[in-house]
């Protein structure tokens, strides 16, 4: 009788361990999927940051060129003028 109780308890422990193993494996897969998603977002943000840095450098360069043109060459921006485009008809 004690042997059967021991066998039932061991079987229950094996089943509980198996269920917890499956649950942990599922959680591991879910966390890996989330990790990959976050890595993709990081890469997208890094690419956007690089584009913004390039744009900032370009805008800074344009402003610097314009400032030097005004200061060193006494250049001014041309007056606004209207442009008419003639159609074919």
Chimera marker file (.cmm) of the C-alpha trace (Angstrom):
<marker_set name="trace">
<marker id="1" x="0.000" y="0.000" z="0.000" r="1" g="1" b="0" radius="0.5"/>
<marker id="2" x="2.804" y="2.428" z="0.850" r="1" g="1" b="0" radius="0.5"/>
<marker id="3" x="4.449" y="1.601" z="-2.463" r="1" g="1" b="0" radius="0.5"/>
<marker id="4" x="1.332" y="2.633" z="-4.416" r="1" g="1" b="0" radius="0.5"/>
<marker id="5" x="1.111" y="5.926" z="-2.517" r="1" g="1" b="0" radius="0.5"/>
<marker id="6" x="4.771" y="6.588" z="-3.267" r="1" g="1" b="0" radius="0.5"/>
<marker id="7" x="4.254" y="5.743" z="-6.966" r="1" g="1" b="0" radius="0.5"/>
<marker id="8" x="1.216" y="8.050" z="-7.177" r="1" g="1" b="0" radius="0.5"/>
<marker id="9" x="3.107" y="10.867" z="-5.469" r="1" g="1" b="0" radius="0.5"/>
<marker id="10" x="6.110" y="10.432" z="-7.784" r="1" g="1" b="0" radius="0.5"/>
<marker id="11" x="3.826" y="10.308" z="-10.828" r="1" g="1" b="0" radius="0.5"/>
<marker id="12" x="2.140" y="13.526" z="-9.651" r="1" g="1" b="0" radius="0.5"/>
<marker id="13" x="5.544" y="15.154" z="-9.201" r="1" g="1" b="0" radius="0.5"/>
<marker id="14" x="6.594" y="14.107" z="-12.717" r="1" g="1" b="0" radius="0.5"/>
<marker id="15" x="3.354" y="15.493" z="-14.205" r="1" g="1" b="0" radius="0.5"/>
<marker id="16" x="3.716" y="18.770" z="-12.288" r="1" g="1" b="0" radius="0.5"/>
<marker id="17" x="7.329" y="19.105" z="-13.380" r="1" g="1" b="0" radius="0.5"/>
<marker id="18" x="6.374" y="18.406" z="-17.007" r="1" g="1" b="0" radius="0.5"/>
<marker id="19" x="3.629" y="21.017" z="-16.947" r="1" g="1" b="0" radius="0.5"/>
<marker id="20" x="5.935" y="23.623" z="-15.419" r="1" g="1" b="0" radius="0.5"/>
<marker id="21" x="8.594" y="22.803" z="-18.029" r="1" g="1" b="0" radius="0.5"/>
<marker id="22" x="6.104" y="23.358" z="-20.863" r="1" g="1" b="0" radius="0.5"/>
<marker id="23" x="4.933" y="26.622" z="-19.278" r="1" g="1" b="0" radius="0.5"/>
<marker id="24" x="8.513" y="27.868" z="-18.902" r="1" g="1" b="0" radius="0.5"/>
<marker id="25" x="9.328" y="26.933" z="-22.502" r="1" g="1" b="0" radius="0.5"/>
<marker id="26" x="6.274" y="28.865" z="-23.700" r="1" g="1" b="0" radius="0.5"/>
<marker id="27" x="7.256" y="31.883" z="-21.594" r="1" g="1" b="0" radius="0.5"/>
<marker id="28" x="10.782" y="31.666" z="-22.974" r="1" g="1" b="0" radius="0.5"/>
<marker id="29" x="9.474" y="31.742" z="-26.546" r="1" g="1" b="0" radius="0.5"/>
<marker id="30" x="7.189" y="34.688" z="-25.786" r="1" g="1" b="0" radius="0.5"/>
<marker id="31" x="10.054" y="36.626" z="-24.239" r="1" g="1" b="0" radius="0.5"/>
<marker id="32" x="12.294" y="35.864" z="-27.224" r="1" g="1" b="0" radius="0.5"/>
<marker id="33" x="9.614" y="37.157" z="-29.599" r="1" g="1" b="0" radius="0.5"/>
<marker id="34" x="9.362" y="40.353" z="-27.535" r="1" g="1" b="0" radius="0.5"/>
<marker id="35" x="13.142" y="40.682" z="-27.499" r="1" g="1" b="0" radius="0.5"/>
<marker id="36" x="13.286" y="40.418" z="-31.292" r="1" g="1" b="0" radius="0.5"/>
<marker id="37" x="10.516" y="42.984" z="-31.631" r="1" g="1" b="0" radius="0.5"/>
<marker id="38" x="12.338" y="45.405" z="-29.333" r="1" g="1" b="0" radius="0.5"/>
<marker id="39" x="15.582" y="44.848" z="-31.256" r="1" g="1" b="0" radius="0.5"/>
<marker id="40" x="13.775" y="45.692" z="-34.500" r="1" g="1" b="0" radius="0.5"/>
<marker id="41" x="12.368" y="48.875" z="-32.942" r="1" g="1" b="0" radius="0.5"/>
<marker id="42" x="15.856" y="49.777" z="-31.694" r="1" g="1" b="0" radius="0.5"/>
<marker id="43" x="17.262" y="49.358" z="-35.209" r="1" g="1" b="0" radius="0.5"/>
<marker id="44" x="14.484" y="51.499" z="-36.694" r="1" g="1" b="0" radius="0.5"/>
<marker id="45" x="15.069" y="54.217" z="-34.106" r="1" g="1" b="0" radius="0.5"/>
<marker id="46" x="18.824" y="54.061" z="-34.697" r="1" g="1" b="0" radius="0.5"/>
<marker id="47" x="18.282" y="54.505" z="-38.447" r="1" g="1" b="0" radius="0.5"/>
<marker id="48" x="15.915" y="57.421" z="-37.841" r="1" g="1" b="0" radius="0.5"/>
<marker id="49" x="18.425" y="58.989" z="-35.431" r="1" g="1" b="0" radius="0.5"/>
<marker id="50" x="21.159" y="58.694" z="-38.062" r="1" g="1" b="0" radius="0.5"/>
<marker id="51" x="18.938" y="60.339" z="-40.672" r="1" g="1" b="0" radius="0.5"/>
<marker id="52" x="18.143" y="63.162" z="-38.252" r="1" g="1" b="0" radius="0.5"/>
<marker id="53" x="21.841" y="63.652" z="-37.466" r="1" g="1" b="0" radius="0.5"/>
<marker id="54" x="22.620" y="63.882" z="-41.196" r="1" g="1" b="0" radius="0.5"/>
<marker id="55" x="19.766" y="66.343" z="-41.708" r="1" g="1" b="0" radius="0.5"/>
<marker id="56" x="20.944" y="68.439" z="-38.759" r="1" g="1" b="0" radius="0.5"/>
<marker id="57" x="24.485" y="68.520" z="-40.126" r="1" g="1" b="0" radius="0.5"/>
<marker id="58" x="23.181" y="69.482" z="-43.570" r="1" g="1" b="0" radius="0.5"/>
<marker id="59" x="21.010" y="72.272" z="-42.192" r="1" g="1" b="0" radius="0.5"/>
<marker id="60" x="23.859" y="73.548" z="-40.082" r="1" g="1" b="0" radius="0.5"/>
<marker id="61" x="26.148" y="73.566" z="-43.099" r="1" g="1" b="0" radius="0.5"/>
<marker id="62" x="23.603" y="75.472" z="-45.192" r="1" g="1" b="0" radius="0.5"/>
<marker id="63" x="23.166" y="78.116" z="-42.504" r="1" g="1" b="0" radius="0.5"/>
<marker id="64" x="26.919" y="78.445" z="-42.097" r="1" g="1" b="0" radius="0.5"/>
<marker id="65" x="27.429" y="78.940" z="-45.832" r="1" g="1" b="0" radius="0.5"/>
<marker id="66" x="24.708" y="81.567" z="-45.973" r="1" g="1" b="0" radius="0.5"/>
<marker id="67" x="26.159" y="83.395" z="-42.977" r="1" g="1" b="0" radius="0.5"/>
<marker id="68" x="29.644" y="83.440" z="-44.491" r="1" g="1" b="0" radius="0.5"/>
<marker id="69" x="28.235" y="84.665" z="-47.819" r="1" g="1" b="0" radius="0.5"/>
<marker id="70" x="26.564" y="87.596" z="-46.080" r="1" g="1" b="0" radius="0.5"/>
<marker id="71" x="29.502" y="88.461" z="-43.821" r="1" g="1" b="0" radius="0.5"/>
<marker id="72" x="32.481" y="87.936" z="-46.133" r="1" g="1" b="0" radius="0.5"/>
<marker id="73" x="31.008" y="88.615" z="-49.568" r="1" g="1" b="0" radius="0.5"/>
<marker id="74" x="28.278" y="91.086" z="-48.571" r="1" g="1" b="0" radius="0.5"/>
<marker id="75" x="25.749" y="89.017" z="-50.506" r="1" g="1" b="0" radius="0.5"/>
<marker id="76" x="22.025" y="89.414" z="-49.944" r="1" g="1" b="0" radius="0.5"/>
<marker id="77" x="19.066" y="87.239" z="-50.782" r="1" g="1" b="0" radius="0.5"/>
<marker id="78" x="17.353" y="88.244" z="-54.019" r="1" g="1" b="0" radius="0.5"/>
<marker id="79" x="13.997" y="89.979" z="-53.829" r="1" g="1" b="0" radius="0.5"/>
<marker id="80" x="10.988" y="87.752" z="-54.297" r="1" g="1" b="0" radius="0.5"/>
<marker id="81" x="9.614" y="87.808" z="-57.779" r="1" g="1" b="0" radius="0.5"/>
<marker id="82" x="6.623" y="86.181" z="-59.363" r="1" g="1" b="0" radius="0.5"/>
<marker id="83" x="7.062" y="83.456" z="-61.934" r="1" g="1" b="0" radius="0.5"/>
<marker id="84" x="4.519" y="82.923" z="-64.681" r="1" g="1" b="0" radius="0.5"/>
<marker id="85" x="4.378" y="79.603" z="-66.445" r="1" g="1" b="0" radius="0.5"/>
<marker id="86" x="2.812" y="79.636" z="-69.869" r="1" g="1" b="0" radius="0.5"/>
<marker id="87" x="0.656" y="76.656" z="-70.719" r="1" g="1" b="0" radius="0.5"/>
<marker id="88" x="0.527" y="74.815" z="-74.032" r="1" g="1" b="0" radius="0.5"/>
<marker id="89" x="-3.008" y="75.909" z="-74.871" r="1" g="1" b="0" radius="0.5"/>
<link id1="1" id2="2" r="1" g="1" b="0" radius="0.2"/>
<link id1="2" id2="3" r="1" g="1" b="0" radius="0.2"/>
<link id1="3" id2="4" r="1" g="1" b="0" radius="0.2"/>
<link id1="4" id2="5" r="1" g="1" b="0" radius="0.2"/>
<link id1="5" id2="6" r="1" g="1" b="0" radius="0.2"/>
<link id1="6" id2="7" r="1" g="1" b="0" radius="0.2"/>
<link id1="7" id2="8" r="1" g="1" b="0" radius="0.2"/>
<link id1="8" id2="9" r="1" g="1" b="0" radius="0.2"/>
<link id1="9" id2="10" r="1" g="1" b="0" radius="0.2"/>
<link id1="10" id2="11" r="1" g="1" b="0" radius="0.2"/>
<link id1="11" id2="12" r="1" g="1" b="0" radius="0.2"/>
<link id1="12" id2="13" r="1" g="1" b="0" radius="0.2"/>
<link id1="13" id2="14" r="1" g="1" b="0" radius="0.2"/>
<link id1="14" id2="15" r="1" g="1" b="0" radius="0.2"/>
<link id1="15" id2="16" r="1" g="1" b="0" radius="0.2"/>
<link id1="16" id2="17" r="1" g="1" b="0" radius="0.2"/>
<link id1="17" id2="18" r="1" g="1" b="0" radius="0.2"/>
<link id1="18" id2="19" r="1" g="1" b="0" radius="0.2"/>
<link id1="19" id2="20" r="1" g="1" b="0" radius="0.2"/>
<link id1="20" id2="21" r="1" g="1" b="0" radius="0.2"/>
<link id1="21" id2="22" r="1" g="1" b="0" radius="0.2"/>
<link id1="22" id2="23" r="1" g="1" b="0" radius="0.2"/>
<link id1="23" id2="24" r="1" g="1" b="0" radius="0.2"/>
<link id1="24" id2="25" r="1" g="1" b="0" radius="0.2"/>
<link id1="25" id2="26" r="1" g="1" b="0" radius="0.2"/>
<link id1="26" id2="27" r="1" g="1" b="0" radius="0.2"/>
<link id1="27" id2="28" r="1" g="1" b="0" radius="0.2"/>
<link id1="28" id2="29" r="1" g="1" b="0" radius="0.2"/>
<link id1="29" id2="30" r="1" g="1" b="0" radius="0.2"/>
<link id1="30" id2="31" r="1" g="1" b="0" radius="0.2"/>
<link id1="31" id2="32" r="1" g="1" b="0" radius="0.2"/>
<link id1="32" id2="33" r="1" g="1" b="0" radius="0.2"/>
<link id1="33" id2="34" r="1" g="1" b="0" radius="0.2"/>
<link id1="34" id2="35" r="1" g="1" b="0" radius="0.2"/>
<link id1="35" id2="36" r="1" g="1" b="0" radius="0.2"/>
<link id1="36" id2="37" r="1" g="1" b="0" radius="0.2"/>
<link id1="37" id2="38" r="1" g="1" b="0" radius="0.2"/>
<link id1="38" id2="39" r="1" g="1" b="0" radius="0.2"/>
<link id1="39" id2="40" r="1" g="1" b="0" radius="0.2"/>
<link id1="40" id2="41" r="1" g="1" b="0" radius="0.2"/>
<link id1="41" id2="42" r="1" g="1" b="0" radius="0.2"/>
<link id1="42" id2="43" r="1" g="1" b="0" radius="0.2"/>
<link id1="43" id2="44" r="1" g="1" b="0" radius="0.2"/>
<link id1="44" id2="45" r="1" g="1" b="0" radius="0.2"/>
<link id1="45" id2="46" r="1" g="1" b="0" radius="0.2"/>
<link id1="46" id2="47" r="1" g="1" b="0" radius="0.2"/>
<link id1="47" id2="48" r="1" g="1" b="0" radius="0.2"/>
<link id1="48" id2="49" r="1" g="1" b="0" radius="0.2"/>
<link id1="49" id2="50" r="1" g="1" b="0" radius="0.2"/>
<link id1="50" id2="51" r="1" g="1" b="0" radius="0.2"/>
<link id1="51" id2="52" r="1" g="1" b="0" radius="0.2"/>
<link id1="52" id2="53" r="1" g="1" b="0" radius="0.2"/>
<link id1="53" id2="54" r="1" g="1" b="0" radius="0.2"/>
<link id1="54" id2="55" r="1" g="1" b="0" radius="0.2"/>
<link id1="55" id2="56" r="1" g="1" b="0" radius="0.2"/>
<link id1="56" id2="57" r="1" g="1" b="0" radius="0.2"/>
<link id1="57" id2="58" r="1" g="1" b="0" radius="0.2"/>
<link id1="58" id2="59" r="1" g="1" b="0" radius="0.2"/>
<link id1="59" id2="60" r="1" g="1" b="0" radius="0.2"/>
<link id1="60" id2="61" r="1" g="1" b="0" radius="0.2"/>
<link id1="61" id2="62" r="1" g="1" b="0" radius="0.2"/>
<link id1="62" id2="63" r="1" g="1" b="0" radius="0.2"/>
<link id1="63" id2="64" r="1" g="1" b="0" radius="0.2"/>
<link id1="64" id2="65" r="1" g="1" b="0" radius="0.2"/>
<link id1="65" id2="66" r="1" g="1" b="0" radius="0.2"/>
<link id1="66" id2="67" r="1" g="1" b="0" radius="0.2"/>
<link id1="67" id2="68" r="1" g="1" b="0" radius="0.2"/>
<link id1="68" id2="69" r="1" g="1" b="0" radius="0.2"/>
<link id1="69" id2="70" r="1" g="1" b="0" radius="0.2"/>
<link id1="70" id2="71" r="1" g="1" b="0" radius="0.2"/>
<link id1="71" id2="72" r="1" g="1" b="0" radius="0.2"/>
<link id1="72" id2="73" r="1" g="1" b="0" radius="0.2"/>
<link id1="73" id2="74" r="1" g="1" b="0" radius="0.2"/>
<link id1="74" id2="75" r="1" g="1" b="0" radius="0.2"/>
<link id1="75" id2="76" r="1" g="1" b="0" radius="0.2"/>
<link id1="76" id2="77" r="1" g="1" b="0" radius="0.2"/>
<link id1="77" id2="78" r="1" g="1" b="0" radius="0.2"/>
<link id1="78" id2="79" r="1" g="1" b="0" radius="0.2"/>
<link id1="79" id2="80" r="1" g="1" b="0" radius="0.2"/>
<link id1="80" id2="81" r="1" g="1" b="0" radius="0.2"/>
<link id1="81" id2="82" r="1" g="1" b="0" radius="0.2"/>
<link id1="82" id2="83" r="1" g="1" b="0" radius="0.2"/>
<link id1="83" id2="84" r="1" g="1" b="0" radius="0.2"/>
<link id1="84" id2="85" r="1" g="1" b="0" radius="0.2"/>
<link id1="85" id2="86" r="1" g="1" b="0" radius="0.2"/>
<link id1="86" id2="87" r="1" g="1" b="0" radius="0.2"/>
<link id1="87" id2="88" r="1" g="1" b="0" radius="0.2"/>
<link id1="88" id2="89" r="1" g="1" b="0" radius="0.2"/>
</marker_set>
